[in-house]
């Protein structure tokens, strides 16, 4: 799907403006951080 966002329009009611996936990363030991 292609979603075009113009201005401050929310894509779906109830979801945060910043996706939780942006806080997930790998540390130097190869462990996943930011899931919970």
C-alpha positions in Angstrom: 0.0 0.0 0.0 1.1 3.6 -0.6 -0.1 6.1 2.0 0.4 9.8 1.4 0.5 11.9 4.5 -0.3 15.6 4.1 0.3 17.8 7.2 -0.9 16.6 10.6 -3.4 14.0 9.4 -3.4 10.8 11.5 -3.4 7.7 9.3 -5.6 5.7 11.7 -7.5 6.8 14.8 -6.1 5.4 18.1 -2.6 4.9 16.8 0.3 7.1 18.1 2.0 9.6 15.8 5.4 7.9 16.2 5.5 4.2 15.5 6.8 1.9 18.2 9.2 0.4 15.6 11.3 3.5 15.7 12.5 2.8 19.2 13.6 -0.8 18.4 17.3 -1.3 17.8 20.2 -3.8 18.2 22.9 -3.1 20.8 26.6 -4.0 20.4 26.0 -7.5 21.8 23.4 -8.2 19.1 20.4 -8.1 21.6 17.2 -6.4 20.6 16.3 -3.3 22.7 13.1 -1.3 22.9 10.5 -4.0 22.5 8.8 -3.3 25.9 
